[in-house]
Amino acid sequence: MIAAILSYVLAALLALLPITNPLSAAPLVLSITADLTDEERQRQLKRACIYMALILITFLLLGALIMDFFSISIPGLRIAGGLIISYLGFRMLFPPENGPLPSAARQEAKRKQDVSFTPLAMPSLAGPGSIAAVISLSSSIHNNVVLPLWLGYASVCIGIMLTALINWLLLRVAFKLYWRLGETGLNAIARLMGFFLICIGIQFFIDGIAGLLRDPSFWPGAAV
């Protein structure tokens, strides 16, 4: 049972860390918090990571309800999630010229007094890719026969909270990382994370296709 708990915690960490990628958010943090004091910046970063954890835990707990309400199958979710995560990975590997936020959104963020919820928590940290990942984890919890349902959810929640903690620790030193690594170093790390994201997304897609092919209702004449 302990091995199953650790596997869910690690699955959440390994799936979410490359997607949230706090190092790639460092230039955004520097840009939109330039006029804040260091104390206020740290306070907003802490709130952003708390918001991120709450958003992801909410989607994790509502994942099964969302899938039932919209009649989304597990293979369908994995295929869609794989495509979204792969797209995000390609954007990190080949970043757009205007950066993670369009210029208009960046200017709007600079004028805001509180940037912890938007754009830091959502969509920078808890975006479509991480939400798709936690909903997919929610579906896998229901298929697990080793752990009780509540313990599976608790394990993934621990993984989400650890991810938020790591994001907070890295974002706290965003300035130091930026000056030490420079724009080139951060871009290199972001591209490496983008490659990992593409691999994760492709694996999600493969698992979805495999599950679809194993589903008897997928094949013509199966209902006969």
C-alpha angles and dihedrals in degrees: 000000000000090000090053091050092050091047091057093046091050092043090056092046095047093045098045105037096066090044097048090038099178092195091065089052092057096090089048090051091050092048101048098036098045093112095048127094116249091250093053091044092054090047092053092047090053091050091047092056091047089051090048092054092047093049093050094044089050092053090044092055093043094042097100092045091050091050093048094045094052094034092239116167122218093246090049091051092048092049092049092043091049092052092049094047091046090050091052089048092053090049089054093045092047103023121199116250094247094056130232093325128044112250093250092052090047092053091048091051091052090057094052120098093209118038096163097102099032128053097359103048095028126056099355099057105011101037134145094286096054092043091052089049095053093046088052089050088051090056092049091052090060090052093051116106098181101065130046111252095250092050092051090053091046091052093052090045088056089051091050092049091048089051090052090049092051090047090052094049092050095043090051089065095040092121094050091046091049095051093041099044099026127206091297094053094048091048090052091052091046091052091050090051088047090057091051089049091053090052091049092047093049090050090051088050093049091049090050093050091046091051091048092052091050092052108100092206090062094067121081114255093018092123092055 
